[in-house]
Amino acid sequence: MYYDGQFDDSRLLVNLAQTAVEQGATLANYVQAVAVTKAGDGFVNGIVARDVESGREFAVRGKVVINATGPFSDGLRRMAEPDATSLIAPSQGIHLGLSAGVPARDSAIMVPHTRDGRVMFAIPWHGHTLVGTTDTPIDAPTLEPKPLEEEIAFILETAGQYLHKAPARDDVLSVFVGIRPLVKSGDRSSPRRCRATTPSTSTRQGS
């Protein structure tokens, strides 16, 4: 048995945004970076952003530009360096929200090795059970990823081996889909499970 933390990620996100505003940050939703700008010395000094609701574009300048775009990092890097090699091997993962009739009892369950080497967990969540996860390599990330039927079937089949009631397709109330920005390791089939911080040659060091 081991212990882990549990929190409401939606509430955490709202609290982070509130704290950022309190500390003087300017937040912008539904805004897309469409280009980077460079100073006369060739170093990145800002971006061109587009309000996707109105279509209006505007420039944002800064002493430091941080690319924290997760699975979309390569696309933004190539705005500054068109010949930049890919660093990201995107992988899709899903979680299922199951009905109250398929509980994981009072404790979470973690299976470290499923039949294909993945990790599975089942966590009690607001009177329901949250079960995951999958690890499916994809060619390119999208803003609205879709779950694959084979991913859903895999989780239901695996969960049925450990929960006291095997879940059926009708027990699925919701599906969460996310894309992991795994770092390429040379072998596309085995990307490294870590996050990279990579200085760009188009950014000024020590700014």
N, C-alpha and C positions, 0 to 999 in steps of 0.2 A: 504494500500500500504506500502511496505517496500523496503529498498534499500540493495543491496548486491554487492559484487565485482565480476568482471569477468576478466579472464586472459587466456592466451594461455599456457596450461599446458606443451605442448611439448617444447616450447621455455624456460619455466621456468626450466625444467629438464636439458636442455643443459646449461643454465646459471649456475645452481647449480654445474654441473660437472666442468665447466670452473673455477668457484670460488674455488672449492675444490683443483684443480690442482695448482692454484695460491697460495693457502695457504700451499702447500707442500704435499697434499695427493697423494697417488698412486691409480689410478683407474684400475679396471680389469673387462672387460666384458666377457661374456660367460665363467665364472668361477663358479664352484660349490663346496660348502663345503661338503666333503664326510666323515669327521671324526673330532673329537676334540682331542687335545693333553692335557695332564695333567703333572704338575710338580710332584716331588717326594712327596709333601705334599697332593697330590690329587686334587689340584685346577687347573681349566682350565687355560692354558697359551698360547693357540693358536688353529689353525685348520690345517687340511690337505685339500688342495684345488686341484681341478682337472680342467685343461684347457679342456673344452668339445670339442674343435676343434681338438686339437692334442692328447688328452688323457694323457698328461704329468701331474704328480702330484707333488706338492711341499708343504712344510710346511711354515706357517706364524705364527710368534710369536708376542705376545703383552702383555703389562701389564694389559690391560682390553680387554675382548672379549664381544662385544655387539651383542645380537641376535635381529636383526631388520628385520626379514624375513617374517613379516606379517602373512598371513594364513598358512605359512609353519613353524611357530615357534615351534610347538610341535615336529616336526620331528628332528629339530636341538637340542632341549632340550633333547630328548631321546638319542642323541649321547653321551651326557655327563651323563645323568641319565636315564638308560634304563627303570626304573620303574616309571618314572614321569607320573603323571596323565595329561590328556588332559585339556588344558585351552581354546582352540579355538573351536568355533562353526562356521565354515565357511558358508557364505551366498553369493549367487551369485546375482549380479545386472547388468542390461543391460541398455543401452541408444541407441536410434535410431536417425540416421541422416536422416532427411526427405528432400525431394526435395524443390526447391524454390517455388513451387506452393502451399505449405502448410505452410505459415508463421505464426509466433506467433506475427505478427505486429511489433511494435517498442519496446514493453516492454515484459519482461518475465512474465510467468504465473506460479503460484505455487498453487496447490490444496492440502491442508493439510490432507484431509481425503477422500480417494477413497473408493469404495464399499467394499474393503477388508482391509481397515485401512492403506494402504500405502500412501506415498506422491508422487504426480506427479508434474513435472515441464515441461515447454516448454520455450526454450531460443533461441532468434535469434542468429545465429552463421555463420559468413562469408557468408551471403546471403541465408542460409538455416535455418532449425529449428532443434534443439537438444531436444529430448523428453526422459524422463525417470521418474521413474526408477522402477526396480523390486526388490524383496527381497525373494530369493528362497533358503531355506536351502539345502545344499549339504553334501554328506557323507565325501568327501575328496577334497582338492584343487588340481588343475592341472595347469601346466604351460601354457597351451593353452585352456582356458575354451571356451565352445561353448554355444551360445544362444539356449534356448529352444523355440520351436514354440509357446507354450502357453504363454511364456513371451512376445514375439513379439505381439501376438494377444491381450494380456491384455493391452499393452500400446496403440496400435492402437484404441482399443475400448474405452478406457478411454479418450484418447486425442480427439477422435471424439465428445465427449460430451462438450468440452470447446473451441476447435479451430473453427474458422468461416468456415473452410472446413474440413470435416472429412477425415483423411488420410486413404489411402488404402495400401494394401501390395506392390503394384507397386511403391508407393512413397518412400519406404525405400531404401536409397542409401548406408547406412552403419550401422553396429551394433558394439557397443563397449561393451565388457564384462569384468567385474572385479569381484574379490572375496574379500568380507569384512572379516577381522579377528575379528569377534565378540567374546566377552568373555562369556564363559559359566556361567550360573547363577544357576545351579542345575536343572532347568527345560529346557530341550533341545529346547522346543518350544518357549521359550522367552529369548534368549541370551541378555546380557547387551550390549547396544550400547556405548561401551567405549573402549579405548585402555589401556592395562595393562602394567605396568612396574613391573616385578617380579624378585627380586634377586634370583639367583640360589644357592643352597647349594654347588654346585661344582665350584663356583667362589669366589675369594677373595674379601671380602668387604673392601671398603675404599682404594683400590689400585689406 
